[in-house]
Amino acid sequence: MKRLFLAISLLVLSKFSAQGWATEDQYIQKFAKYAVEEMEKYKIPASITLAQGLLETGGGQSRLAQEGKNHFGIKCKEDWTGKTMKHTDDAPNECFRVYDDPRQSYEDHSIFLSTRKYYANLFNLDMKDYRAWATGLKKAGYATNPRYASILITKIEKYKLYEYDNTNSNEVLYAVLKMYPDLKDDRTFMAQLEPGKATKKVKEPVTVEVPYKQTSYAQQQKRVERIKTKAEILNSILIKSHPNDGLKYIVIPEDTDVRFIANKFRVSESRLMKWNELENETLKKNDIVFLESKNSSGNTATYKAMSGEDMHAIAQKFGIKLHKLYAKNRMDEGQQPSAGQLIYLIDKKPRN
C-alpha cells in the first residue's frame, strides 16, 4: 500500500511540475547556455546562434538534431574526419557531420563562422547588434533563402533572444528563469541551478517480442536491444519530397526488404520493384526507394559521377528512370560511368 501511495504521489508531482511550453521555448531553455558559452569564446552574439539553431532544427525536432546532434546543418566537407550520417538537403543522401553532444555542434558552428574568410567582416560588427549580424550572414552567403535575415530577426524579437547577449555563462540560467518564471516548478531545470538536488531519471521499459533461441542471458539481452532498435528505426521511416518535381520517396534507415516497405506503405511489391528498377528484394541501409514512378529527366543539367558510383545509384539520386538515363548519355544498358564522368540528366549528351 505504501508503494502504491508513493507511486501515485510521484505521478501527481510530475504532472504538476510538467510545463506546456511550445517546442521553440523548450529549445531556448535547453540550449541558451551553449549559445552564451560560444559568445564568450568566439564573440558571436548568443541571440544569433540561438535563432539559427531554432531555425535549422525546427525547434530541436529535425532528424539531424535528434539523431546526429547536428544543430546547424553543417555538412561533412573534405576536412571532417568524425562520424557522419546521410540526410537529404539539396539532394538525397548528402553527408552531414555527427556529434556525440550538441555542445560540440555549437562549437563547430562557431569555428565554422570564425575561420571562413567570407564571414570575417561579421566580427567587425557590434556584438550586440543582432540585426547587423543577421543581415551580414545573409550577405556572406550563409543561406540561400532571401528572407533569411528577416526570419532570424523575427525569432530574436519574438523570444527576446537579445537578452542572452547581455549575460554570461555563470548567469545564463538565471536569465532563462527570468524569461520563463514558471520554470521554478520544473525540477529538472531547477536541478541545474542546484546540482545537489538532481535526481536520476528512470527510463520506461519497452516490451518487444523476441524469437526464442537457446543462448546465454547476456547474449539474449543484446539480441533484444538489436531487434527492438531495428524495429523502432524501420517504423519511423518518413515519406520525403524529392527535389525532382516533388516525387515521393524514402531513405532506408536499416537493412530490410521490399516486402516490409510494400506492407508499410501499402504499395505492391511488383510496383516498387519496377519503379526502382530493383533486381532483387534486398534493401540496404541508405538505399533510396521511390513510392511512385520516377521522371524521364532530372532537375539539374549534369552531374559528375563519383568513384564506384553506378548508373542505378545516379538514377535513384536524381529521380530519373534508369533506361532514360542511359539513353540521355548514349550508353549501353549495364555500362557504368568512370569517376568524374559528366552525366547528362536533362538533355541528351552531345555527339562527339
N, C-alpha and C positions, 0 to 999 in steps of 0.2 A: 504493500500500500504506500509506504514511504517513497519507494522508487517511482510509482505511478504519479504521486503528487509532485515529486521533483521534476519529472519529465514534463508534466503539464505546465508547471511554473516556468521552466526554461522556454517552453514553446511560447507562452504568453509574453515573456520578457523579450524574446527575439522578435515577435510580431510588433511589439510596442516600439522597439528600437529601429526597426527597418524603415528606411526612408523611401519615399516615392519619387526620387529625383529622375529627371529626364536623362537620357544616355549621355548627352554632352556635359551636363552638370557633373555626373559621376566621373567622367573623364578628367575634367578640370580638378576635381577633388583628389584624384589619384595621382595625376602627373604634373601638377603645378610645381611641386618641389623639384622635379627633374629639370623643368624649364628654367627655374631660378638658379639652380646649380650651374647650368650651362651658361646662363647670363653672366655669372660671376667669373667663369673661366674663359669664355670666348667673346664676351661683350656683344652678344646677340640679345635683343630685347626678349624677355620671357613671354611677353604678350604675343609677339610674332611666332615664336616657337610653338606655343600652346595653340594658337589659331591654326597654324599649319598642321599640327598633329590632329586637331579636331577635324579639319577638312580632309586630310589624307586617309584617316582611319574611319570616317563616318562615326565619330564619337567612340572609337575603340572597337567597332563591330566588324571591321574589314577582315578578310581572310589573312592578309599579310600581317596585320597586327596580332591576331589571335593565334595563328599557327607559327608565324616567323618572328614575332616580337618586332616586326619592322613597321615603325610608325610614320615613316616619311617616304615610303615607296622608292627607296634607293636601290638601284639595280646593281648587278654584280660588278660590272666594269672589269677591265683587264688586271687591275691591281688587287682584286679581292681574292683572298685565299681561304676564307672561312666557309661555313656551311651555307648552302643555297637551297632555294625552292623554286619550283616552276609556278608561274602565275600569269594570267592573261591581262595585258595592259594595252599597249598599242598593237600587239599581235599575240596570238596564243602561245602559251608555254615560254614566256620570257623568263630570264634568270634574275632572281632577286636575292638580296642578302638575308641571311637568317641570323638572329642574335639569341644568346642564352637569356638575356634580360632586357626589358625595354630601356633601361638606363643606358645600355650600350648603343641602342638605336638613337637615343637622344644625343649622345656624344658624337656618334658617327655623323649625324646631321650637322652638328656644329663644325666638325672637322671638314666636312664637305663644303660648307659655305666659306669657311675661313682660309681654305687652301686653294680654292679655284680663283684664277686671276679675274674672271669676269664678274665675280662678286666683290672684288676688292673695294670698289667705291662705296659699298654699303657701310663699311667700317669707318668711313669719314663722316657718317651721319650721326646726329644726336641719338644716343641710345634710347631716349625716352620719346622719340618722335616716331611712333608706330606707323603713322600714315606715310611718312617718307620711306620707311623700310619696306612697307607693303608695295608701294609704287616702284621702289628700286628693285625689288625682287622680280617683279613683272618685266621691267625694262631689261634686266640682265638675262632674261630668258628662262627663269626658273620654271614657268608653266606656260602652256600654250593658250589656256582659256583667257580671252580678252578681258574678262571680268575678275580675274584672279585677285588683283589688288583690292577691289571693292568688296569681294567676298571675305577676305581676311579682315578688312576694316570693320565690316558689319559684325563679324563674330567677336572681334575685340570689344566693340562698343556694346553689343548685346549682353555679353557676360562680364563686362568691366574688367577685361583681362589686363588692362593698363595698370591696374592696382598692383599686379605682381612685378611690374617694372620698378616699383618703389619699395621693395622688401629685400630680404636676404635669406640665405639658406637656413639660418638659425630661427628665423621668424616667419617663414612662409606658411607653415601650418596654422599659425595664429591668424595670418591674413586670410587663409581659406575659411577658417572658422568664423571670421568676421563677415565674410561674404555669405556663408551658409550657417547661420547661428543654430539651426536645428540639429547640426552635427554633434552638438553637446550630448545628444541622446544616442548617438551612434557609438557603440562600444569599440568597434574595430578602429574607427578613426581616432577616438579619444585615447586608445591604447598607444597610438603613435606619439601622443603628447606625454603620456605616462607609461612608458615601456614596461615598467614593473607589473602593471596590471593586465598585460596582454594575456589572452587565453588561447589555447591551442584549438584550432578549428578541426572538427571531425568530418571526414569525408563520408558522404552517404554511400552505403554498399550498393553494388549493382549485381543483379542476378542474371546469368546467361546459361543457356543450355550447352553443355559440352559433351560430345560423343565419348562414351566410356572407353578407356584404354588403360590396361593394367600397367602402372608405372609408379614411380616414387611420388610422394605428395608434392615435393618441390617442383618436379617436372610438370605435374598436372596443373599446379598453380600458374606456372609460366604459360602453359597452353591456354588456360582460361583467359589470361590477360591478352594473349595474342589474338585469340578468336574474338574476344569482346572488342578489342581495339579495331580490328579489321571490319567487323560488322558495323560498328559505330561510324567509321570513316566512309564506308560504302553507302550507308543510309543517309549520309549528309551531302551527297552529290547534288549540286545545284545546276539548273539549266542556264547557260550563258548565251549572250547575243554576240555573234561573230561580226567583226568589222566589215566583212564582205556581205553587205546588204542585210545584216541582222539575222543571218542563218542561226538556227537553234543548234547548240552543240554542248557537249560536256567534256571535261578532262578527267580521265580515270585516275582516282587517288590511290588505288591499291590494285594489285593483280586480281583479275576476275575473268568472267566470260560473257559472251554475247547474251546468253540466256538470262543471266542476272539483270543486265541492263534492259533487255526486252521486257521482262516482267515488271521491273521497277517503273519504266516509263510507258508501259502498255503499247509497245510497238512490236510488230512481228520480227522475229529473228531474221527472216529472209530479207526484209526491207533494210534492216540495219547492215546486214552483210553486203547488200547491193549498193546502198548509199555510200558506204565507207570502203568499198572495193576490198573486202577482207577475204583472205584465203583460208582462214580457219577461225574458230570461235574464241581463241585465246586473246584476252586483252591485257596489256601490260600497263603498269603504273606510268602515268603521264601521256598515255595514248589519247589522241583527240578523236571523239566519236560524234558524228553528226546525227541529229534526230530527224532530219529531212534531207531531201536530195540536194546535193551541192550545186553551185553555179557553174556556168560554162567559162567564166572569166574571173579574174581576181579583182581586188580593189586597189592594187598598186601595179605600176607598169612592169617592173622587173625585180628580180631577187638573185643574189649571189649564193649559190649552193655552198653549204658548209662541208667540211671534210667528213666523209662517212654518211652524208645525208642522201637518201634515195628519193626518187620521184614521188613515191606514195606519201612519204613524210611531208614533202613540199605541198603536194595536193591537199593534204589534211590541214597543214598550217594555214593555207590561204583559202580554203573552202572551194576548191576547183575540182571538177570531175577529172579523174586521172587520165582518161583517154583524150580529153580535150587538152590537157597539159602537154601530153606527148605530141599531139598534132601541132599545137602552137610553136613548139620548139623543134619541129621537124626531126623528131627522134623516133626510133622503133620502140614499140612497147616491150618493156623488160630492160631496155637500155638505161643505164644510170649516169648521172652527171658527175663530172670531176670537180674537185674542190675549187671554188672560185668561179665556176662556170656561170655565166649570166643566163638566168631562166626567165623567159617571157611569160607574163601572167595575163596580159590583156590582148595585145596584138600578136600577130604571128611573127616569128623570128625572120628578119630579112634574109634573102638568099645571098650567099657569098658572091 
